[in-house]
């Protein structure tokens, strides 16, 4: 059960990180547009950077989840093999 909550804590923040990246990029771009009078160009640039940063966060979380799943699968296979070897009287 503790492993479940650890995963929720680690991956539950990915959506928040995605949303905050986009919002910071968007509002930062709007602020720069007002400051420099660039009529929306920097808002689009900020939005694009925010989307890229959010996508990177999701990508990193997916890679981490895949690594953990592969490790768990290896551990499960070792446990099954050990159980099978211990239960087999011929070995």
Secondary structure by P-SEA (a helix, b strand, c coil): caaaaaaaaaacaaaaaaaaaaaaaaaaaaaaaaacccccaaaaaaaaaaaaaaaaaaaaaaaaaaaaaaaaaaaaaaaaaaaaaaacccc
